[in-house]
Amino acid sequence: MALTGYSWLLLSATFLNVGAEISITLEPAQPTEGDNITLVVHGLSGELLAYNWYAGPTLSVSYLVASYIVSTGDETPGPAHTGREAVRPDGSLDIQGVLPRHSGTYILQTYNRQFQTEVGYGHMQVYEILAQPTVLTNSTALVERRDTLRLMCGSPSTTAEVRWFFNGGALPVALRLGLSPDGRVLARHGIRREEAGAYQCEVWNPVSVSRSEPINLTVYFGPERVAILQDSTTRTGCTIKVDFNTSLTLWCVSRSCPEPEYVWAFNGQALKNGQDHVNISSMTAAQEGTYTCIAKNTKTLLSGSASVVVKLSAAAVAMMIVPVPTKPMEGQDVTLTVQGYPKDLLVYAWYRGPASEPNRLLSQLPSGTWIAGPAHTGREVGFPNCSLLVQKLNLTDTGRYTLKTVTLQGKTETLEVELQVAPLG
């Protein structure tokens, strides 16, 4: 009586006898999807009647790929047949164009004329040609110690191994501690600035490897260590002494990402300066005081500040009068600019000539009140900093001008200047 493949399957339940002689190898040994492979059988003995191939862990009907009768060469597909399998007369199994789903355990069951059976086991892993993965992230710009980084390696393959790269090299130990068990997710709570950079993931198996494009991560921090520099020297928290009529540039520096916005204040009053430095072109008593730099980071919403005190040096105590312009012409205005005037000024007076002659008084400014003197022509204007403006000069304005100052402590000082008015033409 001829038996079909399914009939042999029924007999196997009664006459199963597991032997250790049959072995199964793969050709090629590491198949890639799309390959034609053969599960080669070794160690068959005796005169055999039939073969059953199973694609599964047990001899279950649901796993039956095909039954093959040796005497007739008849092959009967089973429930697990995919249309790609064919049994050879020597018992080997060919699979055309294997796919990853063909991976798994394969069992060969043989029957001899005494209806005794032997089985052999083999395992096949079909490796994919891996597509390029993609790094997915919750954000590429995070705030230090506040935000959580979450990177995921996106790949169609669920069996490939995953490894990560940071700035082109192996992932540091601290970052590796944030990997999920399968290596596909990288999470870092309270991200740090040193973890900013380029991240890539790579998927691989024994026959294929593919790395993602880099994704660049920015970590915002600061501002920290806000300081004020004079030239390259840190001046934060100290007093800077500057010679009279000299220039001074103060620089505000900090550690921050991104570069912070800067706001300067002078004696508590904001300056119209959005730069990282403030410049004093000509130092006078009016520029003395506290300069404060405030650095603000719009990403972290943090800020920091630093201050310095700027004072005239001791050499700047002596006053001097500088005509501006230095060589005025007839019809021009001239300002007799006073540099280094006393900070504790009580009153000052200008004279057209020596201060010993009261009738030569041009003007004076006691406690902010303007008073015209006998020699006032209506063309002279005094300022709180002791400077004197003479308008629409004529040749008779040539000569000596005297400034007399009195401080709150009663100290009196007299200073003279010769004004030369050049004629037109």
C-alpha positions as CSV (number, residue, x, y, z in Angstrom):
1,M,0.0,0.0,0.0
2,A,1.4,3.3,-1.0
3,L,1.5,5.9,1.8
4,T,1.1,9.6,1.4
5,G,3.3,12.1,3.3
6,Y,0.5,12.6,5.8
7,S,0.2,8.9,6.3
8,W,3.9,8.7,7.2
9,L,3.3,11.5,9.6
10,L,0.7,9.4,11.4
11,L,3.1,6.4,11.6
12,S,5.8,8.5,13.2
13,A,3.8,8.9,16.4
14,T,4.0,5.2,17.0
15,F,7.5,4.3,15.8
16,L,9.6,7.4,16.8
17,N,13.2,6.5,17.6
18,V,15.6,9.4,17.9
19,G,19.0,8.7,16.6
20,A,22.2,10.8,16.9
21,E,23.7,10.0,13.4
22,I,21.9,12.5,11.2
23,S,23.3,16.1,11.0
24,I,22.2,19.0,9.0
25,T,24.5,21.8,7.6
26,L,23.7,25.0,5.6
27,E,25.1,25.9,2.2
28,P,25.9,28.8,2.3
29,A,26.7,28.8,6.0
30,Q,25.5,32.4,6.6
31,P,22.6,33.0,4.1
32,T,21.5,36.4,3.2
33,E,17.9,37.2,2.2
34,G,17.4,36.3,-1.4
35,D,20.0,33.5,-1.4
36,N,19.2,30.0,-2.7
37,I,20.2,27.7,0.2
38,T,20.3,24.0,0.9
39,L,19.9,22.2,4.2
40,V,22.4,19.4,3.5
41,V,21.8,16.1,5.3
42,H,24.7,14.0,6.5
43,G,24.7,10.5,8.1
44,L,21.7,8.9,6.5
45,S,21.9,5.1,6.7
46,G,20.0,2.0,5.4
47,E,17.3,1.8,2.8
48,L,14.9,4.7,3.4
49,L,11.3,4.9,2.4
50,A,10.4,8.5,3.0
51,Y,11.4,11.9,4.5
52,N,9.4,14.5,6.4
53,W,10.7,18.1,6.7
54,Y,9.4,20.4,9.5
55,A,10.0,24.1,9.9
56,G,9.5,24.4,13.6
57,P,10.6,23.2,17.0
58,T,8.5,20.0,17.1
59,L,7.1,17.2,14.9
60,S,3.7,18.9,14.6
61,V,1.5,18.7,11.5
62,S,1.3,22.5,11.5
63,Y,5.1,22.7,11.0
64,L,5.2,20.2,8.2
65,V,6.9,21.6,5.1
66,A,6.8,18.6,2.8
67,S,6.7,14.8,2.7
68,Y,8.8,12.9,0.2
69,I,8.5,9.2,-0.9
70,V,11.9,8.0,-2.1
71,S,10.7,5.1,-4.3
72,T,8.4,7.3,-6.4
73,G,10.0,10.8,-5.9
74,D,6.6,12.1,-5.0
75,E,6.6,15.3,-2.8
76,T,3.6,16.4,-0.9
77,P,3.6,20.0,0.5
78,G,2.5,20.5,4.1
79,P,0.9,23.4,6.0
80,A,4.3,25.1,6.4
81,H,5.2,25.0,2.8
82,T,5.8,28.5,1.4
83,G,6.2,27.6,-2.3
84,R,10.0,28.0,-2.2
85,E,10.9,24.5,-0.7
86,A,11.8,21.3,-2.6
87,V,13.1,18.0,-1.2
88,R,16.0,16.3,-2.9
89,P,16.3,12.5,-3.3
90,D,19.1,12.4,-0.8
91,G,16.9,14.1,1.8
92,S,18.4,17.6,1.6
93,L,16.0,20.5,1.4
94,D,16.4,23.4,-1.1
95,I,14.8,26.8,-0.4
96,Q,14.8,29.4,-3.2
97,G,15.1,33.1,-2.4
98,V,15.1,32.7,1.4
99,L,13.6,35.5,3.5
100,P,14.2,36.4,7.2
101,R,10.9,34.6,8.1
102,H,12.5,31.3,7.0
103,S,14.9,31.6,10.0
104,G,14.4,29.0,12.7
105,T,14.7,25.3,13.6
106,Y,14.3,22.6,10.9
107,I,13.8,18.9,11.6
108,L,14.3,16.0,9.1
109,Q,12.4,12.8,9.9
110,T,13.3,9.6,8.0
111,Y,11.5,6.3,7.7
112,N,13.1,2.9,6.8
113,R,11.5,-0.3,5.6
114,Q,11.0,-1.4,9.2
115,F,9.0,1.8,9.8
116,Q,11.7,3.0,12.2
117,T,12.4,6.7,12.2
118,E,15.3,8.9,12.9
119,V,15.4,12.7,13.2
120,G,18.0,15.3,12.6
121,Y,18.0,18.9,13.7
122,G,19.3,22.0,12.0
123,H,19.0,25.8,12.6
124,M,18.9,28.5,9.9
125,Q,19.4,32.2,10.4
126,V,18.7,34.3,7.4
127,Y,20.4,37.7,7.6
128,E,18.9,40.8,6.2
129,I,20.6,43.3,3.9
130,L,20.1,46.2,6.4
131,A,18.7,49.5,5.3
132,Q,20.2,52.7,6.7
133,P,18.7,53.4,10.1
134,T,17.5,56.8,11.3
135,V,18.1,58.5,14.7
136,L,14.9,59.9,16.1
137,T,14.9,62.4,19.0
138,N,12.6,64.3,21.2
139,S,14.7,67.5,20.6
140,T,18.0,68.5,19.2
141,A,18.4,71.5,21.6
142,L,18.1,70.9,25.3
143,V,18.8,72.8,28.5
144,E,21.5,71.5,30.8
145,R,20.4,69.6,33.9
146,R,16.8,70.4,33.2
147,D,15.9,68.4,30.0
148,T,16.0,64.7,29.2
149,L,17.6,63.5,26.0
150,R,15.8,60.6,24.3
151,L,17.3,59.1,21.1
152,M,15.9,56.1,19.3
153,C,17.5,54.1,16.5
154,G,14.8,53.6,13.9
155,S,15.3,50.5,11.7
156,P,13.0,48.1,9.8
157,S,15.0,45.2,11.1
158,T,14.0,43.8,14.5
159,T,16.8,41.3,14.7
160,A,19.9,43.4,13.9
161,E,22.3,44.4,16.7
162,V,22.6,48.1,17.4
163,R,25.6,50.2,18.5
164,W,25.9,53.9,19.0
165,F,28.6,56.4,18.1
166,F,29.3,59.8,19.6
167,N,31.3,62.4,17.6
168,G,32.4,59.5,15.3
169,G,33.8,57.3,18.2
170,A,32.6,54.8,20.6
171,L,29.9,55.9,23.0
172,P,31.4,57.0,26.4
173,V,30.7,54.8,29.4
174,A,28.4,57.4,31.0
175,L,26.2,57.6,27.9
176,R,26.2,53.8,27.5
177,L,24.6,53.5,30.9
178,G,21.5,55.2,29.4
179,L,20.9,52.5,26.8
180,S,17.8,50.3,26.8
181,P,18.4,46.5,27.1
182,D,18.0,46.1,23.3
183,G,20.3,49.1,22.7
184,R,17.8,50.9,20.5
185,V,16.9,53.7,22.9
186,L,19.4,56.1,24.5
187,A,18.0,58.2,27.4
188,R,19.9,60.8,29.5
189,H,18.1,62.5,32.4
190,G,19.5,66.0,33.2
191,I,21.6,66.3,30.1
192,R,25.1,67.8,30.5
193,R,27.0,70.1,28.2
194,E,29.8,67.6,27.5
195,E,27.1,65.4,26.0
196,A,26.4,67.8,23.2
197,G,27.7,66.6,19.8
198,A,26.9,64.3,16.9
199,Y,25.1,61.0,17.5
200,Q,24.8,58.1,15.2
201,C,23.4,54.6,15.5
202,E,24.6,51.6,13.5
203,V,22.7,48.3,12.8
204,W,24.6,45.2,12.0
205,N,24.5,41.4,11.5
206,P,27.1,39.0,10.3
207,V,26.6,39.9,6.6
208,S,25.5,43.6,6.6
209,V,26.1,46.8,8.4
210,S,24.6,50.3,8.0
211,R,25.1,53.5,9.9
212,S,22.8,56.5,10.2
213,E,23.5,60.1,9.3
214,P,24.7,62.1,12.3
215,I,22.2,64.1,14.4
216,N,23.7,67.1,16.1
217,L,22.7,67.8,19.7
218,T,23.0,71.3,21.3
219,V,23.0,71.7,25.1
220,Y,22.3,75.2,26.4
221,F,23.9,76.3,29.6
222,G,25.0,79.4,31.5
223,P,25.7,82.1,31.8
224,E,28.4,81.2,34.3
225,R,31.5,83.0,35.6
226,V,30.4,86.4,34.4
227,A,33.4,88.7,34.6
228,I,34.6,92.1,33.5
229,L,37.9,92.4,31.8
230,Q,40.2,95.3,31.2
231,D,42.3,94.2,28.2
232,S,42.9,90.5,29.1
233,T,43.0,91.0,32.9
234,T,40.0,90.1,35.0
235,R,38.8,93.2,36.9
236,T,35.5,91.9,38.4
237,G,34.9,93.2,41.9
238,C,37.8,95.6,42.0
239,T,38.5,99.3,41.5
240,I,40.0,100.4,38.3
241,K,41.9,103.7,38.4
242,V,42.2,105.6,35.1
243,D,44.3,108.6,34.2
244,F,42.5,111.7,33.3
245,N,41.5,112.1,29.6
246,T,42.5,108.6,28.7
247,S,40.3,105.8,27.3
248,L,39.1,102.7,28.9
249,T,37.3,99.6,27.5
250,L,35.5,97.1,29.7
251,W,34.7,93.7,28.3
252,C,32.0,91.4,29.7
253,V,32.7,87.7,29.4
254,S,31.0,84.5,30.5
255,R,30.6,80.8,29.8
256,S,27.3,80.4,28.0
257,C,25.6,78.6,25.2
258,P,24.3,80.4,23.2
259,E,26.1,83.7,23.6
260,P,24.2,85.7,26.1
261,E,22.6,89.1,25.7
262,Y,24.5,91.9,27.5
263,V,23.1,94.8,29.4
264,W,25.3,97.5,31.0
265,A,24.4,99.8,33.9
266,F,26.3,102.8,35.3
267,N,25.6,103.6,38.9
268,G,22.4,101.6,38.7
269,Q,21.1,103.2,35.5
270,A,20.8,101.2,32.3
271,L,23.1,102.2,29.4
272,K,21.9,102.1,25.8
273,N,24.5,99.4,25.0
274,G,23.6,95.9,23.8
275,Q,27.3,95.0,23.2
276,D,29.7,92.8,25.2
277,H,31.8,95.9,26.0
278,V,31.5,99.5,27.0
279,N,34.0,102.2,26.1
280,I,35.0,105.3,27.9
281,S,36.7,107.5,25.2
282,S,38.0,110.2,27.6
283,M,38.0,109.7,31.3
284,T,36.7,112.5,33.5
285,A,35.1,112.7,36.9
286,A,31.7,112.4,35.2
287,Q,32.6,108.8,34.2
288,E,33.6,107.8,37.8
289,G,31.3,105.2,39.3
290,T,30.2,101.5,39.3
291,Y,29.9,99.7,36.0
292,T,27.8,96.6,36.0
293,C,27.4,94.0,33.2
294,I,24.4,91.7,33.2
295,A,24.5,88.6,31.0
296,K,21.2,87.0,30.1
297,N,20.7,83.6,28.3
298,T,17.3,83.6,26.5
299,K,17.4,79.7,26.2
300,T,18.1,78.8,29.8
301,L,16.4,81.9,31.2
302,L,19.3,82.3,33.6
303,S,21.4,85.5,34.1
304,G,24.6,86.6,35.9
305,S,26.3,89.9,36.6
306,A,29.6,91.4,37.5
307,S,30.6,94.9,38.6
308,V,33.7,97.2,38.8
309,V,34.3,100.6,40.2
310,V,36.0,103.1,37.9
311,K,37.8,106.1,39.4
312,L,40.2,108.7,38.3
313,S,43.8,108.0,39.3
314,A,45.5,110.3,41.8
315,A,47.4,112.0,39.0
316,A,44.1,113.3,37.7
317,V,43.4,115.6,40.7
318,A,45.0,118.6,39.0
319,M,42.6,120.6,36.8
320,M,43.3,121.8,33.4
321,I,41.4,124.0,30.8
322,V,41.4,122.9,27.2
323,P,39.8,125.2,24.5
324,V,37.7,123.3,22.0
325,P,38.5,124.1,19.3
326,T,42.1,124.8,20.3
327,K,42.5,127.6,17.7
328,P,39.1,129.2,17.3
329,M,38.4,131.8,14.5
330,E,36.5,135.0,14.6
331,G,32.7,134.2,14.5
332,Q,33.1,130.6,15.9
333,D,32.0,129.4,19.3
334,V,34.6,128.0,21.7
335,T,34.2,125.9,24.9
336,L,36.8,126.3,27.6
337,T,36.5,122.7,28.7
338,V,37.5,122.0,32.3
339,Q,39.0,118.6,32.9
340,G,39.5,117.2,36.4
341,Y,37.2,119.7,38.2
342,P,36.6,119.0,42.0
343,K,33.8,116.4,42.6
344,D,32.8,118.2,45.8
345,L,32.4,121.6,44.0
346,L,30.4,124.2,45.9
347,V,30.8,127.2,43.6
348,Y,32.8,128.4,40.7
349,A,33.4,131.7,38.9
350,W,34.8,132.8,35.5
351,Y,36.7,136.1,35.0
352,R,37.7,137.9,31.9
353,G,41.1,138.6,33.2
354,P,42.6,138.1,36.7
355,A,40.3,136.9,39.5
356,S,41.5,139.7,41.7
357,E,39.3,142.3,39.8
358,P,35.6,141.7,40.6
359,N,34.4,143.9,37.7
360,R,35.9,141.3,35.4
361,L,33.5,138.6,36.6
362,L,31.8,136.9,33.7
363,S,29.6,134.4,35.6
364,Q,29.4,132.0,38.4
365,L,27.4,128.9,39.3
366,P,26.8,128.6,43.1
367,S,24.8,125.4,43.9
368,G,23.4,125.2,40.4
369,T,22.2,128.8,40.1
370,W,23.5,130.9,37.2
371,I,24.6,134.5,38.0
372,A,25.9,136.9,35.4
373,G,28.7,139.3,36.4
374,P,29.7,142.8,35.3
375,A,31.9,141.5,32.4
376,H,29.1,139.2,31.0
377,T,28.3,140.1,27.4
378,G,25.4,137.8,26.9
379,R,27.5,135.4,24.8
380,E,28.8,133.4,27.7
381,V,27.2,130.2,29.1
382,G,28.5,128.2,32.1
383,F,28.0,124.5,32.7
384,P,27.8,122.4,35.9
385,N,31.2,120.8,35.1
386,C,32.8,124.3,35.2
387,S,33.2,124.6,31.5
388,L,32.5,128.0,29.8
389,L,31.0,128.5,26.3
390,V,31.8,131.7,24.5
391,Q,29.6,132.2,21.4
392,K,30.3,134.2,18.2
393,L,33.9,135.1,19.1
394,N,35.3,138.5,18.1
395,L,38.9,139.6,18.2
396,T,38.4,141.4,21.5
397,D,37.7,138.0,23.2
398,T,41.4,137.3,22.9
399,G,43.1,137.2,26.2
400,R,43.3,135.7,29.6
401,Y,40.4,133.8,31.2
402,T,40.4,132.7,34.9
403,L,38.5,130.0,36.7
404,K,38.1,130.0,40.4
405,T,36.6,127.0,42.2
406,V,35.6,126.5,45.9
407,T,34.9,123.0,47.3
408,L,32.5,122.0,50.1
409,Q,35.6,121.8,52.4
410,G,36.4,125.4,51.5
411,K,39.4,124.6,49.3
412,T,40.0,127.3,46.7
413,E,41.8,126.8,43.4
414,T,42.5,129.2,40.6
415,L,43.3,128.2,37.0
416,E,44.1,130.5,34.0
417,V,44.0,130.0,30.2
418,E,45.0,132.2,27.3
419,L,42.5,132.3,24.5
420,Q,43.7,133.3,21.0
421,V,41.0,134.3,18.4
422,A,42.3,134.2,14.8
423,P,40.9,136.8,12.4
424,L,39.0,135.7,9.3
425,G,40.8,135.8,6.0
